[in-house]
Amino acid sequence: MRIKQSSLLLVAVMTVTSLSLSSCSDVVDNPTVNPQPSGGDDGSFTVRQVPVSRGGNNSGTVTLRFYDDMNGVAYISAADFQKMILPGSSMNVLKTGEDTYLLDNGKATATVNTTDETFTSTDFMAFTNVMSQLWPGMANVYYDGAPYIHYSSMQLTPETSTVTFDMKGYGIDLRGDDGAVYFPFTTLADLYSDLYYHLAAFNGERVFIITDNSHSSIVEVDPDFTQKAFSAEKRSAQQAAYSYGELCFVIDHFYGMPGRSSLESSIKANGLDATLDAIQNGPDVKRLLQSTVTNDYLYGLTCLHMLLDDDGHTILSPSLLLSIAGNGEVEDPLSEVKGQYDEKFPELAMLQEAWYIGILSRGSIAEERSTLRSELMPEGDDYYRKSGNTAYCLYDQFGYTDFDGWHAYYEGKAPMPSVTKKYQGELVVVLDALKRASTDPEVENLVIDLSCNSGGSLDVVMAITSLIGNQCKFYSENTLTGQQQIIYYDMDRNFDGRVDAADEDVSFDGLNVAILTSRTSFSCGNLLPSLMKDMGFLIIGERSGGGACAVQNFCTPEGMQYQISSYRGRLTNDRWQNIDGGIEPNVPITVGTTEDGTLDYSSFYDFKLVGDIISKWYADRK
């Protein structure tokens, strides 16, 4: 959520191992060349006007402070950040005591204490909501941008929840003047980061704002920004300390703890810092992360990635993220020195090697299954095969969606997107299969084959559940606020540009639909069978592979992008049970073993066997 990141990770592993603000009053057109020193209640500082790039386009400048006693750590006023991240909005800041401030941005309020270093809000999600850039009144929820899906409403239990961040223990120092409160830039950016990938990053020279989750990789949009983030050989001691504290703050509060990382229980109980102190190799990783040498820090992030591995949603390794971007414009800064670090830290090198072997093994199993499927399937289209009364829709990715094509279609500029090689994960793949199966008098059973599916866009999941089950909602938990969330969407089921009564005429009730899953069915490939099973549809195969969290992007104070399983959306079934353990099929299909000891999935693609299972299961329920 953009859950497709898991599949990109597999691509990355294969690559690696084969080795306008102008409307705001505080914004000017040109940056200040010579920073101006000044003083305030919390010490003397230097002011700089820093260029801003909004989605790759120049967008004026913003004012940053650099306090003398916090060498190299950029600060920004909360009001300036609000105007920058959500153009047209504003924030009122009222000093209510010697060190206390009330922040009101028109969506919610928060209180800040610059001595205790605390931030408290009774509606943190509303306070940090910038989704109104997409639709006025939209809640701070997941959405990828497909125009056939529209946010409807959200049900929260409990309805409200107070969040307090105590930042003092992380070395995060909040500051204030009579009329303003100042946060470290990255801290405030992390608070506002959301599931649409709205994000602000600072690389020491300029700010980059992610505005569109289909262009959420900074290195793809602006490789020079990322190159600058890697360029400094060293950091100041204050920069290193703040960067480590901010990373611990993010993991402790914003990591969704899907259920599969071995460190989750310790992080939840003790925090990341204490966890690293207590585990084998943890102190070495901690020292690397706190180092003033940039390459030490990058190697530490790579090792932390292995420790926090949750099969694809959490990616902290700069090398992997650069491989995912895949444009080759930014060289991996560790490419020439990694061997030296591996020799210096042999146990950490072994940890990385074990991780690579595991992920490649899983990828190999999925590839073998895909090859076997191709050999056993009758001839047909890449995504649709039929034999007797049963058809298969081969659906290996909920993503690579042609958003530009869909918007052009809804604007009357182009026909509806069609199935193409580039967009094999498009909704139209399933839509076409549903139409063909429902109009074929021979076909009674349709298998949506997720046995090789590694994830993708939740928008597509919502569209599929709406088309098949006339349900367009999903269940999740917010692990920070403790709230259970049911998020409802409307679906333009007949694709006529309106959500109205005519959409109810779209129906595929005549088909017996079954979802085929395997241990490879990850993320959205795990969510769809959960929702379909809750609605009473048949799940067959083997237990799906899990993947219980949305993905959320962050940036280090140096401007290096990373992603983690998000606190904002830990997926559950309709009984509020975490689904990271996978979805158990209603009817398991036996996985055999070949003579050479590999898994044999041939029964998954036996049309007669699978068709009989589906026909009997639905007949027994009539």
Secondary structure as GFF3:
##gff-version 3
##sequence-region A 1 622
A	DSSP	alpha_helix	5	17	.	.	.	ID=ss1
A	DSSP	three_ten_helix	21	23	.	.	.	ID=ss2
A	DSSP	beta_strand	36	38	.	.	.	ID=ss3
A	DSSP	beta_strand	45	54	.	.	.	ID=ss4
A	DSSP	beta_strand	57	67	.	.	.	ID=ss5
A	DSSP	beta_strand	75	77	.	.	.	ID=ss6
A	DSSP	alpha_helix	78	85	.	.	.	ID=ss7
A	DSSP	beta_strand	92	95	.	.	.	ID=ss8
A	DSSP	beta_strand	100	104	.	.	.	ID=ss9
A	DSSP	beta_strand	109	113	.	.	.	ID=ss10
A	DSSP	beta_strand	118	121	.	.	.	ID=ss11
A	DSSP	alpha_helix	124	127	.	.	.	ID=ss12
A	DSSP	three_ten_helix	131	133	.	.	.	ID=ss13
A	DSSP	beta_strand	149	157	.	.	.	ID=ss14
A	DSSP	beta_strand	163	166	.	.	.	ID=ss15
A	DSSP	three_ten_helix	168	170	.	.	.	ID=ss16
A	DSSP	beta_strand	175	177	.	.	.	ID=ss17
A	DSSP	beta_strand	180	184	.	.	.	ID=ss18
A	DSSP	alpha_helix	185	192	.	.	.	ID=ss19
A	DSSP	beta_strand	199	202	.	.	.	ID=ss20
A	DSSP	beta_strand	207	210	.	.	.	ID=ss21
A	DSSP	three_ten_helix	213	215	.	.	.	ID=ss22
A	DSSP	alpha_helix	218	221	.	.	.	ID=ss23
A	DSSP	alpha_helix	223	231	.	.	.	ID=ss24
A	DSSP	alpha_helix	237	254	.	.	.	ID=ss25
A	DSSP	alpha_helix	264	270	.	.	.	ID=ss26
A	DSSP	alpha_helix	272	278	.	.	.	ID=ss27
A	DSSP	alpha_helix	282	290	.	.	.	ID=ss28
A	DSSP	alpha_helix	294	307	.	.	.	ID=ss29
A	DSSP	alpha_helix	318	325	.	.	.	ID=ss30
A	DSSP	alpha_helix	338	344	.	.	.	ID=ss31
A	DSSP	alpha_helix	346	376	.	.	.	ID=ss32
A	DSSP	beta_strand	384	387	.	.	.	ID=ss33
A	DSSP	beta_strand	390	394	.	.	.	ID=ss34
A	DSSP	alpha_helix	403	410	.	.	.	ID=ss35
A	DSSP	alpha_helix	427	439	.	.	.	ID=ss36
A	DSSP	beta_strand	445	449	.	.	.	ID=ss37
A	DSSP	alpha_helix	458	469	.	.	.	ID=ss38
A	DSSP	beta_strand	473	478	.	.	.	ID=ss39
A	DSSP	beta_strand	483	491	.	.	.	ID=ss40
A	DSSP	three_ten_helix	501	505	.	.	.	ID=ss41
A	DSSP	beta_strand	512	517	.	.	.	ID=ss42
A	DSSP	alpha_helix	524	534	.	.	.	ID=ss43
A	DSSP	beta_strand	538	541	.	.	.	ID=ss44
A	DSSP	beta_strand	549	555	.	.	.	ID=ss45
A	DSSP	beta_strand	561	571	.	.	.	ID=ss46
A	DSSP	beta_strand	587	588	.	.	.	ID=ss47
A	DSSP	beta_strand	592	593	.	.	.	ID=ss48
A	DSSP	beta_strand	599	600	.	.	.	ID=ss49
A	DSSP	three_ten_helix	602	605	.	.	.	ID=ss50
A	DSSP	alpha_helix	607	619	.	.	.	ID=ss51
###
